[in-house]
Amino acid sequence: MGIARVVFVTLVLSLALAGGARETLIHAMPPCDFPAIYNFGDSNSDTGGISALFGPIPPPYGESFFRRPAGRASDGRLLIDFIAEHLGLPYLSSYLDSIGSNYRHGANFATGGSTIRRQNESMFEKGLSPFSLDIQTAHFNQFKERTSELYHRDKNPFDVNKLPRPRDFSRALYTFDIGQNDLIAGFRKLSAVQLKAAIPDIVNQFAMAITHLYQLGARAFWIHNTEPIGCLPAAAFYIQNPKPGFLDKYGCIRAQNEMAVEFNRQLKTRVEKLRQELPRAVLIYVDIYTAKYHLIRNAKYYGFMDPWKICCGHYEKNISVWCGQRTIINDTEIFGGSCGSPTTYISWDGVHYTQAANHWIANTVLNGSFSDPPKPIGHACLKHKITAIALEDVMEVEYVCYAVQTPGGISAAFYPAGPPSGETYFHRPAGRASDGRLIIDFIADHLGLPYLSAYLDSVGTNYSNGANFATGGATIMRPNESWFENGVSPFNLEIQVEHYTQFKERTAYFYNKDNGLSERSKLPKPEDFSNALFTLDIGQNDVAAGIRKLSFELQQAAIPKIVSQFIAQVRSKTPYPGYLDEQGCVKNQNDIAIGLNKQLKDEIIKLRAKLSEAAIIYVDMYSAKYELISNAKNQGYEDPFKICCGYHGIGYDVWCGNKGNVNGSKVYAGSCANPSTVISWDSVHYSEAANQWIANRIVNGSLSDPPISITRACHKQT
């Protein structure tokens, strides 16, 4: 392992704009940005697999939407198609149908007739697919490995563009709609007692498939239970003179639905257990049974015909011609054509739903009202209410930069910064406590590097250029108060260094692992660690915490401890003559900052002697920021104490992006019209314009000791 050679130290300790203010960042989580869907299932979600292998599905399948057969057992779109539409993704290509397929945004491993457990029957015997769920997950494994291989060797860009990016596998949504055929096969081959006894094994194999995918990097799971099988019109084709109680009051086969209910009960229990076994996964259990049964019971209310009517096929007493098939009866050819108006039917062919019914089901379940936990599909990557699951990103770049500042860490760990943060540059919240870029972003720009991804927020991230271990509200000392109490991060500098240590060790592990190729591509090379630039920008919150807790005398006494052990506890006092300096800054707070900076600089001089191979640059961030505050108007800014976003005064604080009351009136703390003319974004953090001004002042080395620009910070001064 290499030794870090470059350290760029920056202490942001000018507290003139902070004043010990408490930061509150409680906003709703944004929807997930799923780049792909990987689906596993049977004919309810097969978009062409079984059709490609065993003969194409004939007309009139597909007539309502695709205007031709499209490999789907419906007149149009399936539920999985509406899921893709809802998430803004194209329809899934079947993994088993490579003709004209595009897997950029996922793949469909489902095949009509599939089961969870392997069945000892052929496709041609009972219509059961040979591709059971364990085979489908094996297909996924091969697909993922081949995709990674193509991305890491010389390749045709056109071919690569039809494949998912390796980073997208862990960011994708994994959907399941399977189990119905296991029960149907059981009804045919087993007694009720035998089938019920088999359910635990069926459910366990389902769980094994999910666990396998989790081990391959899957994190977000959307799991449909099985439908009310006893309500399929095909199930009642050959029922004549049923005994009392055989059917429920809606005409469904009671025993089959009860078996489906038992299967679903055990599946839900197993999913709940999986949440404990797979702590980084988000598993959403979706009650398709209840949604479909509700539609069947209330068909006419929702504009459908009798739910037992079948749109496609020819069915009469002792005559059954399956949808799209032809047969000769009494010298007359009968074609199983469509009804002409599928939009009023629930059942397309006796087993599968029409596009209209699938659309109704999608509108009913995708908002989360039938989910456990009750979470819409657009938020299916988010655990509980505040924590985003770990997702991964990949890219390869040469130079590496590691930093401790703020893009996205605390936002991922707790609540994300909501609008209007990020509006000036990113045009959306981007995990930064500003209207745009931070100083660390401008440093990356200056070095020709992309912006750093937060270590705690791997949604859409790439660590091949470095990582950001900073979190908003972080201190040098371990905090003894919670984020929810006073906005103090639990990830203090010591923990951030531990995160870095784990990151470096895991990178080395994947580079030494025989099959770690796919993981390597999203990580830096081990030799890059000793060639990287390490930046530190921390300490303000230690002083701010001390202002809240300690007297001025104790603040000064704490400075040696802050410098030597990175600990500070300070408390504000009431104003008195001389409380503010000539610029309007709180004088004693800045005196504490000056004292800390002086002792820090002294310690850095000592460190240079002890760490003879390191180049350690001390940057006077205090002077840069104080200069800007002192000369705000000359630099094109308004009053330096003017706040762009938020309302703050005696008796009220409405933080940026929040709603609250000011003098009895309800207000929304939005941004000012022109953030580029203010220094303070939210009374604690600087605007992008101010961050850029400061970055321009420090990267050239004029405020550094020794006076060296950041681009030459790897050169040790003698």
PASE-307971 format. One line per 3 residues: their letters; for each residue y, z, x of C-alpha. Coordinates in nm, 3 decimals, decimal comma. Each point is the difference from the previous one (the first is absolute). Last residue first. Example, Ala and Ser with C-alpha at 12.3 -4.5 7.8 and 13.67 -1.06 7.14 Angstrom:
BEGIN
SA	-0,106:0,714:1,367  -0,344:0,066:-0,137
***
This chain:
BEGIN
TQK	2,219:0,060:1,303  0,009:-0,140:-0,350  -0,331:-0,094:-0,161
HCA	0,000:-0,340:-0,168  -0,171:-0,005:-0,340  0,332:0,051:-0,174
RTI	0,117:-0,346:0,097  0,028:-0,139:-0,355  0,141:0,336:-0,110
SIP	0,300:-0,039:0,224  0,050:0,237:0,293  0,264:0,263:0,061
PDS	-0,228:0,280:0,134  0,074:0,177:-0,227  0,088:-0,217:-0,296
LSG	0,324:-0,043:-0,194  0,098:-0,333:0,159  -0,367:-0,108:0,005
NVI	0,039:-0,327:-0,191  -0,228:0,123:-0,280  0,228:0,292:-0,090
RNA	0,321:-0,145:-0,143  -0,163:-0,295:-0,181  -0,244:0,241:-0,164
IWQ	0,290:0,213:-0,120  0,175:-0,294:-0,166  -0,331:-0,115:-0,152
NAA	-0,069:0,344:-0,143  0,352:0,009:-0,144  -0,052:-0,335:-0,175
ESY	-0,343:0,108:-0,123  0,154:0,306:-0,159  -0,051:0,342:0,157
HVS	-0,214:0,280:-0,135  0,100:0,343:-0,125  0,282:-0,058:-0,252
DWS	-0,194:-0,286:-0,167  0,114:-0,312:0,188  0,262:0,152:0,228
IVT	0,198:-0,235:0,222  0,167:-0,207:-0,269  0,141:-0,354:0,006
SPN	-0,337:-0,183:0,013  -0,116:0,187:-0,308  0,224:-0,219:-0,220
ACS	-0,016:0,061:-0,375  -0,116:0,359:0,027  -0,358:0,096:-0,074
GAY	-0,150:0,159:-0,305  -0,023:0,367:-0,085  -0,056:-0,028:-0,372
VKS	0,221:0,224:-0,209  -0,023:0,224:-0,307  0,328:0,172:-0,073
GNV	0,051:0,376:-0,021  0,205:0,030:0,317  -0,254:-0,210:0,188
NGK	-0,351:-0,007:-0,143  -0,301:-0,172:0,152  -0,184:-0,324:0,072
NGC	-0,144:-0,088:0,337  0,031:-0,301:0,231  0,217:0,180:0,254
WVD	0,008:0,372:-0,062  0,183:0,168:-0,281  0,142:0,325:0,135
YGI	0,208:0,223:-0,223  0,183:0,334:0,002  0,273:-0,088:0,246
GHY	-0,040:-0,366:0,085  -0,249:-0,273:0,079  -0,071:-0,323:-0,186
GCC	-0,225:-0,264:0,156  0,010:-0,328:0,192  0,298:-0,115:0,207
IKF	0,126:0,336:0,121  0,356:0,031:0,134  0,021:0,245:0,285
PDE	0,065:-0,270:0,259  0,310:-0,113:-0,198  -0,033:-0,378:-0,008
YGQ	-0,145:-0,212:0,275  0,147:-0,293:0,197  -0,037:0,141:0,351
NKA	0,358:0,124:0,010  -0,064:0,175:-0,331  -0,303:0,186:0,131
NSI	0,148:0,110:0,332  -0,105:0,365:0,007  -0,319:-0,062:-0,198
LEY	-0,104:-0,290:0,224  0,075:0,198:0,314  -0,197:0,294:-0,139
KAS	-0,296:-0,228:-0,056  -0,003:-0,142:0,351  0,078:0,336:0,162
YMD	-0,290:0,172:-0,176  -0,240:-0,284:0,084  0,036:0,078:0,368
VYI	-0,313:-0,174:0,123  -0,225:0,157:0,262  -0,227:-0,253:0,171
IAA	-0,329:0,110:0,153  -0,178:-0,241:0,235  -0,335:0,159:0,081
ESL	-0,198:-0,013:0,324  0,154:0,319:0,142  -0,067:0,209:-0,305
KAR	0,097:0,340:0,149  0,328:-0,114:0,155  0,099:-0,202:-0,305
LKI	-0,092:0,297:-0,218  0,260:0,216:0,171  0,275:-0,247:-0,087
IED	-0,140:-0,007:-0,356  0,032:0,378:-0,017  0,369:-0,013:0,091
KLQ	0,056:-0,272:-0,263  -0,166:0,217:-0,264  0,213:0,297:0,101
KNL	0,316:-0,204:-0,049  -0,126:-0,154:-0,325  -0,077:0,341:-0,147
GIA	0,344:0,131:0,086  0,169:-0,307:-0,146  -0,204:0,029:-0,321
IDN	0,086:0,368:-0,034  0,367:-0,082:0,054  -0,036:-0,272:-0,265
QNK	-0,114:0,262:-0,249  0,278:0,234:0,106  0,265:-0,266:-0,056
VCG	-0,092:-0,130:-0,344  0,157:-0,347:0,019  0,345:-0,072:-0,144
QED	0,111:-0,219:0,288  0,233:0,267:0,141  -0,278:0,256:-0,005
LYG	-0,113:0,194:-0,305  -0,075:0,374:-0,015  0,318:0,066:0,197
PYP	0,124:0,243:-0,266  -0,310:0,114:-0,193  -0,266:-0,177:-0,205
TKS	-0,314:0,192:-0,105  -0,289:0,000:0,240  -0,292:-0,240:0,046
RVQ	-0,340:0,102:0,133  -0,210:-0,103:0,305  -0,362:-0,007:0,106
AIF	-0,101:-0,215:0,294  -0,328:-0,078:0,177  -0,082:-0,273:0,248
QSV	-0,176:0,243:0,238  0,228:-0,027:0,303  0,297:-0,169:-0,166
IKP	-0,015:0,177:-0,333  -0,081:0,330:0,169  0,299:-0,032:0,229
IAA	0,217:-0,077:-0,308  -0,112:0,298:-0,207  0,260:0,241:0,137
QQL	0,273:-0,237:-0,112  -0,137:-0,012:-0,352  -0,046:0,376:0,004
EFS	0,372:0,046:0,063  0,093:-0,246:-0,277  -0,213:0,186:-0,251
LKR	-0,340:-0,133:-0,103  -0,176:-0,155:-0,303  0,172:-0,309:-0,141
IGA	0,171:-0,087:0,325  -0,337:0,044:0,170  -0,156:-0,257:-0,227
AVD	0,281:-0,241:0,083  -0,051:0,067:0,371  -0,370:-0,071:-0,022
NQG	0,077:-0,297:-0,225  0,221:-0,160:0,263  -0,263:0,027:0,269
IDL	-0,161:-0,343:0,007  0,050:-0,351:0,136  -0,266:-0,082:0,257
TFL	-0,082:-0,343:0,141  -0,309:-0,101:0,199  0,008:-0,349:0,155
ANS	-0,341:-0,148:0,071  -0,166:-0,109:0,322  -0,225:0,307:0,026
FDE	-0,117:-0,053:-0,357  -0,048:-0,372:0,044  -0,315:0,041:0,210
PKP	-0,194:0,111:-0,307  0,090:-0,324:-0,184  0,196:0,066:-0,315
LKS	-0,173:0,019:-0,339  -0,037:-0,231:-0,298  -0,221:-0,247:0,182
RES	-0,215:0,274:0,140  -0,143:0,100:-0,338  -0,153:-0,342:-0,061
LGN	-0,162:-0,004:0,343  -0,149:0,348:-0,017  -0,362:-0,108:0,004
DKN	-0,076:0,092:0,360  0,230:0,300:0,000  0,205:0,052:0,317
YFY	0,316:-0,150:-0,152  -0,059:0,191:-0,321  -0,030:0,329:0,185
ATR	0,307:-0,066:0,216  0,207:-0,056:-0,315  -0,147:0,314:-0,152
EKF	0,107:0,202:0,304  0,354:-0,145:-0,004  0,049:0,066:-0,369
QTY	-0,144:0,349:0,032  0,245:0,080:0,279  0,290:-0,152:-0,194
HEV	-0,083:0,208:-0,305  -0,014:0,306:0,226  0,345:-0,089:0,133
QIE	0,122:-0,020:-0,358  -0,161:0,335:-0,070  0,193:0,160:0,288
LNF	0,318:-0,173:-0,113  -0,022:0,141:-0,352  -0,203:-0,163:-0,273
PSV	0,027:0,255:-0,281  0,339:-0,153:-0,087  0,280:0,226:-0,119
GNE	0,145:-0,100:-0,339  0,089:0,358:-0,091  -0,272:0,123:-0,235
FWS	-0,194:-0,316:-0,079  -0,029:-0,089:0,366  -0,133:0,347:0,066
ENP	0,132:0,288:0,207  -0,126:0,159:0,322  0,070:-0,312:0,204
RMI	-0,158:-0,061:0,341  0,283:-0,042:0,249  0,134:-0,339:0,101
TAG	0,093:-0,079:-0,357  -0,080:-0,276:-0,247  0,206:-0,052:-0,318
GTA	-0,075:-0,371:-0,015  -0,316:-0,086:0,190  -0,037:-0,151:0,345
FNA	-0,332:-0,128:0,135  0,108:-0,363:0,028  -0,260:-0,232:0,144
GNS	-0,017:-0,275:0,258  0,001:-0,377:0,009  -0,370:-0,037:-0,089
YNT	0,049:0,267:-0,265  0,046:-0,224:-0,303  0,073:0,138:-0,344
GVS	-0,028:-0,137:-0,354  -0,091:0,340:-0,138  -0,080:0,205:0,313
DLY	0,255:0,266:-0,076  -0,059:0,315:0,203  0,026:-0,179:0,334
ASL	0,320:-0,169:-0,113  0,027:-0,367:0,087  0,254:-0,098:0,261
YPL	0,238:-0,291:-0,048  -0,092:-0,316:0,183  0,084:-0,027:0,370
GLH	0,264:-0,202:0,183  0,122:0,295:0,202  0,339:0,006:-0,174
DAI	-0,164:-0,037:-0,339  -0,229:0,295:0,077  0,305:0,208:0,099
FDI	0,173:-0,115:-0,320  -0,297:0,123:-0,200  0,002:0,334:0,185
ILR	0,368:0,040:-0,090  -0,088:-0,034:-0,366  0,007:-0,307:-0,222
GDS	0,112:-0,020:-0,359  0,165:0,208:-0,272  -0,126:0,307:0,176
ARG	-0,280:0,256:-0,011  -0,267:-0,254:0,091  -0,331:-0,050:-0,176
APR	0,081:-0,363:-0,084  0,163:0,028:-0,343  0,101:-0,351:-0,108
HFY	0,252:-0,262:0,108  -0,128:0,038:0,357  0,348:-0,028:0,149
TEG	0,266:0,152:-0,226  -0,220:0,143:-0,276  -0,228:0,215:0,215
SPP	0,067:0,315:-0,200  0,133:-0,080:-0,349  -0,269:0,049:-0,108
GAP	-0,292:0,231:0,074  -0,098:0,194:0,309  -0,369:0,051:-0,034
YFA	-0,138:0,340:-0,100  -0,234:0,191:0,228  -0,203:-0,131:0,294
ASI	0,107:-0,361:-0,032  0,372:0,071:-0,021  -0,037:0,262:0,269
GGP	-0,114:-0,266:0,243  0,193:-0,306:-0,116  0,236:-0,102:0,275
TQV	0,130:0,326:0,156  0,034:0,073:0,374  -0,255:0,086:0,270
AYC	-0,089:-0,316:0,181  -0,267:-0,201:0,172  0,079:-0,350:0,128
VYE	-0,260:-0,256:0,107  0,054:-0,345:0,143  -0,251:-0,282:-0,040
VEM	-0,041:-0,066:-0,373  -0,309:-0,036:-0,223  0,000:0,060:-0,374
VDE	-0,205:0,210:-0,241  0,059:0,225:-0,300  -0,183:0,299:-0,143
LAI	-0,001:0,218:-0,308  -0,012:0,380:-0,006  0,028:0,124:-0,356
ATI	0,347:0,074:-0,136  0,070:0,359:-0,087  0,228:0,110:-0,281
KHK	-0,155:0,011:-0,343  -0,378:0,014:0,047  -0,110:-0,255:0,257
LCA	0,180:-0,332:-0,013  -0,177:-0,333:0,049  -0,063:-0,047:-0,374
HGI	0,373:-0,009:-0,076  0,010:-0,355:-0,142  -0,326:0,074:-0,180
PKP	0,172:0,256:-0,217  -0,095:0,365:0,060  -0,147:0,241:-0,254
PDS	-0,244:0,164:0,247  -0,232:-0,097:-0,156  0,098:-0,322:-0,173
FSG	0,023:-0,107:-0,364  0,380:0,028:-0,025  0,038:-0,135:0,353
NLV	0,228:-0,294:-0,079  -0,283:-0,242:0,088  -0,220:0,120:-0,286
TNA	0,152:-0,132:-0,323  0,172:-0,315:0,121  -0,322:-0,096:0,180
IWH	-0,212:0,065:-0,309  0,228:-0,222:-0,211  -0,018:-0,276:0,262
NAA	-0,378:0,021:0,009  -0,002:-0,030:-0,380  0,219:-0,311:0,010
QTY	-0,204:-0,149:0,286  -0,310:0,040:-0,211  -0,254:0,268:0,077
HVG	-0,351:-0,045:0,136  -0,335:0,078:-0,162  -0,009:-0,189:-0,331
DWS	0,168:-0,311:0,138  0,374:0,059:-0,032  0,008:0,334:-0,176
IYT	0,339:0,143:-0,099  0,108:-0,297:-0,210  0,344:-0,094:-0,135
TPS	0,122:-0,167:0,321  -0,322:-0,203:0,021  0,124:-0,250:-0,265
GCS	-0,215:-0,313:0,019  -0,322:0,188:-0,060  -0,164:-0,125:0,314
GGF	-0,304:-0,222:0,040  -0,369:0,083:0,012  -0,121:-0,352:-0,056
IET	-0,273:-0,082:-0,249  -0,196:-0,321:0,030  -0,189:-0,083:-0,317
DNI	-0,364:-0,102:-0,005  -0,088:0,318:-0,190  0,169:0,211:0,267
ITR	0,091:-0,158:0,332  0,190:0,216:0,247  0,328:-0,008:0,186
QGC	0,171:0,268:0,206  0,370:0,074:0,045  -0,023:0,341:-0,167
WVS	-0,360:0,093:-0,072  -0,182:-0,162:-0,289  -0,169:0,257:-0,220
INK	-0,189:-0,095:-0,316  -0,224:0,241:-0,193  0,274:0,063:-0,256
EYH	0,320:-0,136:0,135  0,172:-0,008:0,336  0,160:-0,295:0,170
GCC	0,204:0,083:0,307  0,357:0,088:0,083  0,225:0,217:-0,219
IKW	-0,236:0,281:-0,096  0,072:0,217:-0,304  -0,102:0,362:0,032
PDM	0,356:0,119:0,067  0,110:-0,123:-0,347  0,320:-0,189:0,071
FGY	0,275:0,108:0,237  0,364:0,078:-0,073  0,022:0,347:0,148
YKA	-0,054:0,176:-0,333  -0,289:-0,234:-0,070  -0,186:0,113:0,311
NRI	0,053:0,373:-0,046  -0,351:0,131:0,063  -0,073:-0,273:0,253
LHY	0,327:0,054:0,183  -0,057:0,375:0,019  -0,351:-0,059:0,131
KAT	0,145:-0,222:0,271  0,254:0,258:0,116  -0,246:0,289:-0,025
YID	-0,264:-0,175:0,208  0,251:-0,129:0,255  0,073:0,358:0,101
VYI	0,144:-0,060:0,347  -0,084:0,234:0,290  0,261:-0,023:0,276
LVA	-0,117:0,092:0,348  0,264:0,046:0,270  -0,166:0,042:0,338
RPL	0,109:0,207:0,297  -0,208:0,302:-0,101  -0,328:-0,189:-0,050
EQR	-0,247:0,279:-0,076  0,234:0,195:-0,226  0,108:-0,304:-0,198
LKE	-0,363:-0,108:-0,002  -0,084:0,305:-0,208  0,242:-0,110:-0,272
VRT	-0,153:-0,348:0,015  -0,344:0,154:-0,049  0,114:0,187:-0,311
KLQ	0,153:-0,319:-0,139  -0,323:-0,190:0,063  -0,206:0,271:-0,168
RNF	0,211:-0,015:-0,314  0,006:-0,380:0,008  -0,378:-0,022:0,012
EVA	-0,025:0,249:-0,286  0,248:-0,203:-0,208  -0,192:-0,320:0,072
MEN	-0,320:0,168:-0,113  0,176:0,113:-0,319  0,122:-0,356:-0,050
QAR	-0,354:-0,132:0,023  -0,130:0,263:-0,242  0,269:-0,070:-0,261
ICG	-0,035:-0,375:-0,024  0,345:-0,103:-0,123  0,062:-0,086:-0,366
YKD	0,333:0,178:-0,031  -0,147:0,295:-0,192  -0,260:0,054:0,271
LFG	-0,324:-0,194:0,001  -0,351:0,142:0,025  0,103:0,287:-0,226
PKP	-0,200:-0,125:-0,296  -0,266:-0,246:0,120  0,101:-0,356:0,082
NQI	-0,107:-0,276:-0,242  0,012:-0,283:0,252  0,123:0,018:0,355
YFA	-0,056:-0,320:0,193  0,353:-0,100:0,084  0,134:0,359:0,010
AAP	0,034:0,031:0,377  0,163:-0,343:0,014  0,289:0,132:-0,209
LCG	0,082:0,253:0,273  0,078:0,337:-0,162  -0,303:0,182:0,142
IPE	0,129:-0,068:0,349  0,310:0,213:-0,054  0,148:-0,082:0,344
TNH	-0,091:0,136:0,339  0,241:0,196:0,216  0,267:-0,183:0,191
IWF	0,086:0,119:0,351  0,333:-0,072:0,174  -0,037:0,104:0,365
ARA	0,273:0,027:0,265  -0,114:0,095:0,351  -0,231:-0,262:0,148
GLQ	-0,033:0,030:0,378  -0,362:-0,094:0,070  -0,105:0,362:-0,048
YLH	0,163:-0,012:-0,343  -0,200:-0,312:-0,079  -0,321:0,186:0,080
TIA	0,110:0,300:-0,207  0,068:-0,225:-0,298  -0,343:-0,160:0,034
MAF	-0,167:0,341:0,033  0,176:0,118:-0,317  -0,144:-0,290:-0,199
QNV	-0,340:0,082:0,147  0,044:0,357:-0,124  0,092:-0,122:-0,347
IDP	-0,319:-0,205:-0,026  -0,203:0,292:0,136  0,151:0,242:-0,250
IAA	-0,058:-0,252:-0,282  -0,375:-0,035:0,055  -0,097:0,306:-0,205
KLQ	0,199:-0,137:-0,292  -0,190:-0,326:0,030  -0,336:0,174:0,006
VAS	0,080:0,214:-0,306  0,132:-0,299:-0,193  -0,312:-0,195:0,086
LKR	0,020:-0,260:0,268  -0,029:-0,377:0,040  0,240:-0,168:-0,243
FGA	0,244:0,282:-0,054  -0,007:0,058:0,376  0,092:-0,360:0,073
ILD	0,297:0,035:-0,238  0,093:0,330:0,166  -0,004:-0,146:0,349
NQG	0,180:-0,305:-0,136  0,298:0,206:-0,115  0,042:0,171:0,335
IDF	0,283:-0,198:0,156  0,378:-0,039:-0,012  0,140:0,116:0,331
TYL	0,340:-0,056:0,165  0,107:0,056:0,359  0,377:-0,026:0,053
ARS	0,112:-0,111:0,345  0,189:0,183:0,271  -0,307:0,076:0,210
FDR	-0,105:-0,362:-0,005  0,354:-0,131:0,045  0,029:0,074:0,372
PRP	-0,256:-0,268:0,080  0,225:-0,263:-0,165  -0,185:-0,161:-0,285
LKN	-0,138:-0,349:0,054  0,135:-0,333:-0,120  0,282:0,012:0,252
VDF	-0,259:0,033:0,274  -0,138:-0,342:-0,083  0,341:-0,166:0,023
PNK	0,079:0,184:0,321  -0,310:-0,153:0,167  -0,151:0,258:0,226
DRH	-0,023:0,130:0,352  -0,150:0,347:-0,034  0,113:0,326:-0,150
YLE	0,082:-0,107:-0,355  -0,327:-0,188:-0,044  -0,202:0,304:0,107
STR	0,190:0,230:-0,233  -0,075:-0,230:-0,296  -0,364:-0,021:0,099
EKF	-0,029:0,377:0,010  0,169:0,046:-0,337  -0,213:-0,264:-0,168
QNF	-0,317:0,143:0,145  0,085:0,346:-0,130  0,100:-0,140:-0,338
HAT	-0,331:-0,182:-0,032  -0,179:0,325:0,082  0,203:0,164:-0,279
QID	-0,123:-0,270:-0,238  -0,355:0,051:0,118  0,021:0,373:-0,078
LSF	0,143:-0,084:-0,343  -0,285:-0,229:-0,099  0,013:-0,368:0,094
PSL	-0,335:-0,126:-0,123  0,165:-0,058:-0,339  -0,190:0,080:-0,316
GKE	-0,042:-0,285:-0,248  -0,335:0,121:-0,127  -0,247:-0,229:0,171
FMS	0,219:-0,259:0,169  0,209:0,256:0,180  -0,315:0,167:0,120
ENQ	-0,127:0,344:-0,088  -0,079:0,300:0,218  0,346:0,147:-0,045
RRI	0,217:0,146:0,275  0,213:0,283:-0,130  0,368:-0,050:-0,083
TSG	-0,067:-0,313:-0,199  0,122:-0,357:0,012  -0,052:-0,245:-0,289
GTA	0,314:-0,199:0,072  0,114:0,038:0,359  0,272:0,220:0,144
FNA	0,105:-0,034:0,365  0,353:-0,115:-0,078  0,232:-0,048:0,295
GHR	0,346:0,111:0,107  0,355:-0,124:0,037  -0,047:-0,256:0,276
YNS	-0,349:-0,085:-0,121  0,068:-0,358:-0,105  -0,284:-0,202:-0,145
GIS	-0,011:-0,379:-0,021  -0,378:0,001:0,026  -0,102:0,337:0,139
DLY	-0,167:0,130:-0,313  -0,210:0,305:0,088  0,301:0,211:0,089
SSL	0,151:-0,087:-0,338  0,370:-0,078:0,005  0,225:0,260:-0,156
YPL	0,293:-0,097:-0,220  0,336:0,012:0,176  0,183:0,331:0,047
GLH	0,302:0,148:-0,177  -0,171:0,330:-0,074  -0,010:-0,063:-0,375
EAI	-0,120:-0,356:0,060  -0,289:0,127:0,212  -0,094:0,256:-0,264
FDI	0,019:-0,274:-0,264  -0,247:-0,204:0,200  -0,232:0,301:0,040
LLR	0,003:0,042:-0,381  -0,128:-0,355:-0,037  0,198:-0,316:-0,062
GDS	-0,103:-0,290:-0,217  -0,264:-0,098:-0,255  -0,227:0,257:0,157
ARG	-0,290:0,035:0,244  0,208:-0,115:0,296  -0,091:-0,268:0,254
APR	0,310:-0,203:-0,083  -0,126:-0,234:-0,274  0,290:-0,223:-0,106
RFF	0,335:0,036:-0,175  0,070:0,296:0,232  0,154:0,202:-0,282
SEG	-0,169:-0,038:-0,336  -0,282:-0,238:0,103  -0,152:0,212:0,274
YPP	-0,354:-0,021:-0,139  -0,028:-0,294:-0,243  -0,142:-0,141:0,221
PIP	-0,273:0,075:0,254  -0,048:0,288:0,247  -0,091:-0,157:0,331
GFL	-0,349:0,025:0,140  -0,182:0,285:0,174  0,205:0,065:0,311
ASI	0,353:-0,108:-0,092  -0,021:0,136:-0,356  -0,133:0,334:0,124
GGT	0,303:0,041:0,219  0,275:-0,151:-0,213  0,255:0,256:-0,120
DSN	-0,251:0,278:-0,072  0,181:0,292:-0,168  -0,189:0,069:-0,323
SDG	-0,286:-0,203:0,146  -0,092:0,281:0,241  0,192:0,214:0,246
FNY	0,181:0,046:0,327  0,362:-0,100:0,054  0,211:-0,002:0,314
IAP	0,371:-0,025:-0,078  0,271:-0,090:0,251  0,350:0,069:0,130
FDC	0,044:0,312:-0,218  0,360:0,114:0,010  -0,031:0,329:-0,181
PPM	0,262:0,103:-0,252  0,282:0,224:0,112  -0,049:0,379:-0,006
AHI	0,251:0,178:-0,219  0,277:0,180:0,180  0,053:0,343:0,140
LTE	0,191:-0,007:0,325  0,206:0,318:0,022  0,196:0,086:0,313
RAG	0,169:0,338:0,033  0,336:-0,006:0,169  0,047:0,213:0,309
GAL	0,347:-0,149:0,054  -0,150:-0,342:0,059  0,302:-0,220:0,069
ALS	0,143:0,202:0,285  -0,343:0,086:0,129  0,019:-0,190:0,326
LVL	-0,344:0,078:0,140  -0,176:-0,329:0,022  -0,186:0,056:0,326
TVF	-0,110:-0,318:0,175  -0,258:-0,006:0,281  -0,139:-0,329:0,129
VVR	-0,322:0,073:0,193  -0,161:-0,265:0,216  -0,311:0,037:0,216
AIG	-0,259:0,129:-0,243  -0,323:0,062:0,189  -0,291:-0,236:-0,053
M	-0,344:0,094:-0,129
***
